[in-house]
Amino acid sequence: MLAYISTKGQFLQDAPEIEELVREKVEEHLGIRISRASSEYQSWRNSLGNAMYHVMNSSDIPDDAGVAIEYRLHGRGQRIDFMVSGHNERGTAQLLLIELKQWQDVEFSPLDDHVRTYLHGGLVNVSHPSYQVWSYGRLLHDFYEYVVSDPVIVSPSAYLHNCHVGTVIKSGRYVDLLAKAPVFLANERRQLQDLITSTVHHGDSSKVIRRVESSPVQVSRQLVDALESMLRGNEEFVLIDDQKTAFESIRSAIRAVPNMGKAVLLVKGGPGTGKSVIAINALVDLLAQNLNVRYVTKNAAPRAVYQAKLKGKRLDVATNNLFVSSDSFHDAATDAFDVLLVDEAHRLVEKSGFYRNLGENQISEVINAARVNVFFADESQLVTWRDIGTLDNIRAASREAGIPMEEFELTSQFRCAGSTDYLAWLDYTLGLGGDENASLQNSEFDLRQFDDPSELRDYIFEKNRSSNKSRLLAGYCWDWVSKKDPSLFDIEFPDSNFAMKWNLTDDGSAWMIAPTSINEIGCIHTCQGLEGDFIGVIIGDDLEVVNGVLHGNPFKRSKGDQSLRGFKAAFKVDPDSALARADVLIRNTYRTLLTRGMLGTAIYCTNVEVRRFLSSRMMR
């Protein structure tokens, strides 16, 4: 999304006050408020008003070459610092991406494709600027249709205008990255000018930039569809920023742990931030090193779907035992595995087994079973009374085992059309954090609400026709009567001519990809950890409006609901505490259901007050 856009000539005129102009445009167009006292505001003055002014102030660069500043990749939080557009001598559209860094000192990092520099008062590992800007270029190439079809040649580079020594940043260690995206230092302004002038022979008055901005954006490929290719060693997802750092940290931790040592890593992130993508990438990488590694989840749905997708495929690795349940480690020998990648770690429980009578604590049991454990967790996806995978519980288990732990946080988006705006809005709307200023105004995620459940059903049915990847889900407020009597329907709205059944046992945990799943309604247990194109969600009476906020009511759940098993006993001992815990679990459940869509989500609320509440929030 465009913030500041102009031509080279106008940019040079704006340079004396560019930081204020950019601040205003970022707030106006991106909805992001930047304080004049912030480091980012000061960086605009230095990087744009000074460094890039002197770069662009060349008679060899056409005055009508396009310039864009703080271009936000569609729906994502990442922003490209500086772009120049035009045409080369053959008339081919050109788009130069320039990542600006104020770094002065750079050190080597133990992580591949990373360096270390001082940020926020400390020395931290960050992606090499060549990798960072190259990955942004790949996102443009992979998801913006016009970049490929027109075509537009995207040329990434980085300018460290305060750095004078290139011993580290231009080391031979990074030769492959530098070939993809060259780095220019403080004393290499002329070389950066040469790159621009050799690429942009003719200006375009920013037409290429505007063309890219108006381009249809393709959705990221679903992980389940890319799984086979990834296991064959193909790169299907470009990891960006915090995703790349987390992935390389996993690889580094495994290399660093001695034969008799242990390590624990905790990767935190909301829905669609790449936790599962990183886990599968790590799985593939570690298998290539002949390590004894497993992908672990408590929830059966992801494992069942992955196994179904790989069934009958001839791969170089045996896949039968790659995806295992967290119930498997209560009797495992110490360090039986090299690495356990624990996805959906928030769903770990105390007791294992069908009768819940095995083991004591799955977090501790997993830590015991492997030399290196990587937990991927999102506390706002704890959805059952048994779930114990809080961040504090994982930290405590690592501490009790005497094992050092590293933590990483993911914010970059793959799902929900990459919309950080939608997720911030949803969290705040559900009272689960988020940003009170979050708005859907700049969101590219397709969110809509229906007043009639039949209209919701018909909408999702229509969306499903193209790929059979859209599904209907619901909160667990209806009894599963069809399990005993197949002639009955579970979820009915007679006045709306709506009657459907819960997902049948025939498809089991692989319901999300079963051919006829569109004719049934799924629940939290068959969709968590997975995704679809468009998702329709029926919000039941267990979500209410109380004193102007959304509130979960456990007494409105189905009597057959097992996810709140334990609530009634807890309620007898401490009603207030039990109600508070159930309230959060219910809101977490709807957050999870409402973030399964890659392209869009449609909602029907049985409670009229909730419907009105959401409508008012959607208008913000």
Rosetta blueprint (number, residue, H / E / L):
1 M L
2 L L
3 A L
4 Y E
5 I E
6 S E
7 T E
8 K H
9 G H
10 Q H
11 F H
12 L H
13 Q H
14 D H
15 A H
16 P H
17 E H
18 I H
19 E H
20 E H
21 L H
22 V H
23 R H
24 E H
25 K H
26 V H
27 E H
28 E H
29 H H
30 L H
31 G L
32 I L
33 R L
34 I L
35 S L
36 R L
37 A L
38 S L
39 S H
40 E H
41 Y H
42 Q H
43 S H
44 W H
45 R H
46 N H
47 S H
48 L H
49 G H
50 N H
51 A H
52 M H
53 Y H
54 H H
55 V H
56 M H
57 N L
58 S L
59 S L
60 D L
61 I L
62 P L
63 D L
64 D L
65 A L
66 G E
67 V E
68 A E
69 I E
70 E E
71 Y E
72 R E
73 L L
74 H L
75 G L
76 R L
77 G L
78 Q L
79 R E
80 I E
81 D E
82 F E
83 M E
84 V E
85 S E
86 G E
87 H E
88 N L
89 E L
90 R L
91 G L
92 T L
93 A E
94 Q E
95 L E
96 L E
97 L E
98 I E
99 E E
100 L E
101 K E
102 Q L
103 W L
104 Q L
105 D L
106 V L
107 E E
108 F E
109 S L
110 P L
111 L L
112 D L
113 D L
114 H E
115 V E
116 R E
117 T E
118 Y E
119 L E
120 H L
121 G L
122 G E
123 L E
124 V E
125 N E
126 V E
127 S E
128 H L
129 P H
130 S H
131 Y H
132 Q H
133 V H
134 W H
135 S H
136 Y H
137 G H
138 R H
139 L H
140 L H
141 H H
142 D H
143 F H
144 Y E
145 E H
146 Y H
147 V H
148 V H
149 S H
150 D L
151 P L
152 V E
153 I E
154 V E
155 S E
156 P E
157 S E
158 A E
159 Y E
160 L E
161 H L
162 N L
163 C L
164 H L
165 V L
166 G L
167 T L
168 V L
169 I L
170 K L
171 S L
172 G H
173 R H
174 Y H
175 V H
176 D H
177 L H
178 L H
179 A H
180 K H
181 A L
182 P L
183 V E
184 F E
185 L E
186 A L
187 N L
188 E L
189 R H
190 R H
191 Q H
192 L H
193 Q H
194 D H
195 L H
196 I H
197 T H
198 S H
199 T H
200 V L
201 H L
202 H E
203 G L
204 D L
205 S L
206 S L
207 K H
208 V H
209 I H
210 R H
211 R H
212 V H
213 E H
214 S L
215 S L
216 P L
217 V E
218 Q L
219 V L
220 S L
221 R L
222 Q L
223 L H
224 V H
225 D H
226 A H
227 L H
228 E H
229 S H
230 M H
231 L H
232 R L
233 G L
234 N L
235 E L
236 E L
237 F L
238 V L
239 L L
240 I L
241 D L
242 D H
243 Q H
244 K H
245 T H
246 A H
247 F H
248 E H
249 S H
250 I H
251 R H
252 S H
253 A H
254 I H
255 R H
256 A H
257 V L
258 P L
259 N L
260 M L
261 G L
262 K L
263 A E
264 V E
265 L E
266 L E
267 V E
268 K E
269 G E
270 G L
271 P L
272 G L
273 T L
274 G L
275 K H
276 S H
277 V H
278 I H
279 A H
280 I H
281 N H
282 A H
283 L H
284 V H
285 D H
286 L H
287 L H
288 A H
289 Q L
290 N L
291 L L
292 N L
293 V E
294 R E
295 Y E
296 V E
297 T E
298 K L
299 N L
300 A H
301 A H
302 P H
303 R H
304 A H
305 V H
306 Y H
307 Q H
308 A H
309 K H
310 L H
311 K L
312 G L
313 K L
314 R L
315 L L
316 D L
317 V L
318 A L
319 T L
320 N L
321 N L
322 L L
323 F E
324 V E
325 S E
326 S H
327 D H
328 S H
329 F H
330 H L
331 D L
332 A L
333 A L
334 T L
335 D L
336 A L
337 F E
338 D E
339 V E
340 L E
341 L E
342 V E
343 D L
344 E L
345 A H
346 H H
347 R H
348 L L
349 V L
350 E L
351 K L
352 S E
353 G L
354 F L
355 Y L
356 R L
357 N L
358 L E
359 G L
360 E L
361 N L
362 Q H
363 I H
364 S H
365 E H
366 V H
367 I H
368 N H
369 A H
370 A E
371 R E
372 V E
373 N E
374 V E
375 F E
376 F E
377 A E
378 D L
379 E H
380 S H
381 Q H
382 L L
383 V L
384 T L
385 W L
386 R L
387 D L
388 I L
389 G L
390 T L
391 L H
392 D H
393 N H
394 I H
395 R H
396 A H
397 A H
398 S H
399 R H
400 E H
401 A L
402 G L
403 I L
404 P L
405 M E
406 E E
407 E E
408 F E
409 E E
410 L E
411 T L
412 S L
413 Q L
414 F L
415 R L
416 C H
417 A H
418 G H
419 S L
420 T H
421 D H
422 Y H
423 L H
424 A H
425 W H
426 L H
427 D H
428 Y H
429 T H
430 L L
431 G L
432 L L
433 G L
434 G L
435 D L
436 E L
437 N L
438 A L
439 S L
440 L L
441 Q L
442 N L
443 S L
444 E L
445 F L
446 D E
447 L E
448 R E
449 Q E
450 F E
451 D L
452 D L
453 P H
454 S H
455 E H
456 L H
457 R H
458 D H
459 Y H
460 I H
461 F H
462 E H
463 K H
464 N H
465 R L
466 S L
467 S L
468 N L
469 K L
470 S L
471 R E
472 L E
473 L E
474 A E
475 G L
476 Y L
477 C L
478 W L
479 D L
480 W L
481 V H
482 S H
483 K H
484 K L
485 D L
486 P L
487 S L
488 L L
489 F L
490 D L
491 I E
492 E E
493 F E
494 P H
495 D H
496 S H
497 N L
498 F E
499 A E
500 M E
501 K E
502 W E
503 N L
504 L L
505 T L
506 D L
507 D L
508 G H
509 S H
510 A H
511 W H
512 M H
513 I H
514 A L
515 P L
516 T L
517 S H
518 I H
519 N H
520 E E
521 I E
522 G E
523 C L
524 I H
525 H H
526 T H
527 C H
528 Q L
529 G L
530 L L
531 E L
532 G E
533 D E
534 F E
535 I E
536 G E
537 V E
538 I E
539 I E
540 G L
541 D L
542 D L
543 L E
544 E E
545 V E
546 V E
547 N L
548 G L
549 V E
550 L E
551 H E
552 G E
553 N L
554 P H
555 F H
556 K H
557 R L
558 S L
559 K L
560 G L
561 D L
562 Q L
563 S L
564 L L
565 R L
566 G L
567 F H
568 K H
569 A H
570 A H
571 F H
572 K H
573 V H
574 D L
575 P H
576 D H
577 S H
578 A H
579 L H
580 A H
581 R H
582 A H
583 D H
584 V H
585 L H
586 I H
587 R H
588 N H
589 T H
590 Y H
591 R H
592 T H
593 L H
594 L L
595 T L
596 R L
597 G E
598 M E
599 L E
600 G E
601 T E
602 A E
603 I E
604 Y E
605 C E
606 T L
607 N L
608 V H
609 E H
610 V H
611 R H
612 R H
613 F H
614 L H
615 S H
616 S H
617 R H
618 M H
619 M L
620 R L
